[in-house]
Amino acid sequence: MKRTAITYARKSIKVRGQENERDSVLYQLNRINRYAEENGYEFIDSFSDIGYSGVLRSRPELNRMLEFLK
């Protein structure tokens, strides 16, 4: 039986070789997916905020994810 998980990523620090916000988020999601595959997780949903700072408490996809978890 696989464990289930959700993913959340947002634009964070600039990653070497990743020049824009979208690439940074895709990089994060790729890393999360690789970890999940190696550890038997199955994703049931994915959330990502592109262009939103972590300082902001209200981000569209973060809010959607929190509602999903209720």
ChimeraX attribute file (.defattr): number of C-alpha atoms within 10 A of each C-alpha:
attribute: neighborCount
match mode: 1-to-1
recipient: residues
	/A:1	6
	/A:2	9
	/A:3	10
	/A:4	12
	/A:5	12
	/A:6	15
	/A:7	16
	/A:8	16
	/A:9	19
	/A:10	23
	/A:11	22
	/A:12	16
	/A:13	10
	/A:14	13
	/A:15	15
	/A:16	7
	/A:17	8
	/A:18	14
	/A:19	10
	/A:20	13
	/A:21	19
	/A:22	16
	/A:23	16
	/A:24	22
	/A:25	23
	/A:26	17
	/A:27	16
	/A:28	19
	/A:29	19
	/A:30	12
	/A:31	11
	/A:32	15
	/A:33	16
	/A:34	11
	/A:35	12
	/A:36	17
	/A:37	11
	/A:38	8
	/A:39	11
	/A:40	12
	/A:41	17
	/A:42	15
	/A:43	15
	/A:44	9
	/A:45	12
	/A:46	13
	/A:47	16
	/A:48	22
	/A:49	19
	/A:50	19
	/A:51	14
	/A:52	17
	/A:53	14
	/A:54	12
	/A:55	7
	/A:56	7
	/A:57	10
	/A:58	11
	/A:59	18
	/A:60	13
	/A:61	18
	/A:62	17
	/A:63	12
	/A:64	12
	/A:65	18
	/A:66	9
	/A:67	9
	/A:68	10
	/A:69	7
	/A:70	5
